[in-house]
Amino acid sequence: MITNQNLMLYTKLAGFRLVVLANRFGCDSEFSRALHDRLLEGLEAAIGRVRIIMALERSVLIGDDEFAEYRLEGEAEIFGRFTINLMDELDIDFDTHEFRINGGDWSSALTADYTGVDIDYPKLIALTDVELGSLAPIIKDITRETGIAVSASRVSYIRCTGS
């Protein structure tokens, strides 16, 4: 990515940050305020990453840091996978049949009884536009204009009928 593109991305992210901040004043519930706060944190983190990338690009152009090009490559790769999580994050290890929620402790998805062994992972369920409220169109715009994914999902423990 060239510096002009990063500068435009930085400007878009800062603009979205202001829009979310202004939108937060209209929140009528603690849940909505929490979603706005998490989105603000994510946008600030993305802005920080873009600033680091721009600084590394300057270092590469000036040639004052022999490792700047490698660091720039790594930062660009990390930023390419950047996702803003507004609620829950679910990690599943299919090899060990374990899962963890929001970076917590690993839990086993295996259950056993006289009928056999069952593997039952929790599921992520996306919040609806109604649940997101005024954030729904903003989130869509952020993803469309910046390419940054915004995940707004909650963990659901839907157990199978045999348990």
N, C-alpha and C positions, 0 to 999 in steps of 0.2 A: 504494500500500500504506500502511495507517495504522500508526502507531507500535506499537500492541498486536500487530499481526501480525508486525512486524519483531522485536519483543521475543520473541515465541514462536518465530520462526524462528531467532533468535540462540541461544535456549535449546536448541532441538533440535540445531542444529549443534554447539554446545559439548558436548552429551550424546553425540552421535555421535563427536566427537573423543575423548572419554574412553573410549568403547567400543572404538574402533580402537586407541587407545594400550594399553589393557589386553589386547586381543586380540594385539597385537604380541609380547607376552612369550611366547606359545605358538608362535611361528614356529620351524619346523625347517629352513628353508633361507634362503639369502641372497636368492633371488628373492622369496620371500614377505615378507621384511623390507623389501625395496625397494618392493614394492607397498603395504605398510602405510605406509611413509614418504611415498610419493607421495600417498596418500589423506589422510594427516595434513596435508601441505602444502596440498592442495586445500581441505580443510575450514578450515584457518587462513586461507586467502585469502578464502573465502566469508564467514567470520566478520568479517574486516576490511572487506569490502564492505558487509556489513549494518551494521556500526558507523558507517561513513561515511554511509550512507543515513539512519540514525537521527540523526546529528549534523546533517545537512542539513535533516531534518524539523523539528528543534528550531529551527534558524535561520529556517526559513520561518514557523513559528508565532510566534516572537519578533519577526520582522521586522527583524533587525539586519543582514541581508545582502541587498542588492537582487538579486543574481544567484543566490541559493541555490535558488530555484525552478527555474531553468534547469539548474543543476548537478544538482539532485535528479532531474529528468526524465532527464538523461543517465545518471546512475548507475543509476537504476531500469532503463533500457533495457539497459545493459551487463550488469547482474545477471540480467536476464531471459534472456540468452544464455549465461550462465555454465555451463561444463562442466569437470568434473575429468577430466583425462587421466592414466591410470595408466601407460600404456606409450607407444605410438607415436602420432604424429599425422601424417596424410598430407594435404598440400595439393596439389590438381591444378588446373592452368590449362589448360582445354580449348582455349582460343584459340591458345595457343602450343605445345600438346602437351608441357608440362613438368610436373614434379612435384617436391616436396621433402618430406623426411621430418624431422619434429621441428624444423622451422624452419631446417634446414640450407640448403645451396646447391641451386639449381634444377638438375634433371637433365632431359635430353631423353628422351621416351618413344618417339621415332621411331627406327626401324632400317630400313636399306635394304640390299638385296642384289639379285642378278640376278632374283629372283622379284617384286620390287616393294618398296613401302614398307609397313611394319607399325607400328602404334601399340600399344604394350604398357605399360600402367600397372601399378604394383604394386597389390595389394589389401590392405585391412584385414580381418583375421580376428579375430573376438571370441574372447577367452579363454573356455574352458569353466568350468563351476562347479567341476570337479575341479581345474583349474589355479589358480582363484582360491582354492580351499580355504575356510577359515573366513570369508573376506571376502565371499563370494558373497551370503549372506543380508543382511549389513550393507549392501552396496552397493544391493541391492534396497530395503531399508528407507529408506536415504538418499534415493533417487530418489522413492519413494512418498510419504514424509512431508515432504520439502522441495521437491520439484519440480526439484532440481538433477540434471542428467544426469551419470552417471559412465561414462566410456568406458574400457574395458579391452580394447584391441585391439593386435595386432602386425602389422607390415607383412610381407607375403609376396610374393616375386617369383616368381609362377607364370608361366612363359613359355609362349607358345603352342608347339604341336608343330612348327610349320614353321621355328622359329628354330634 
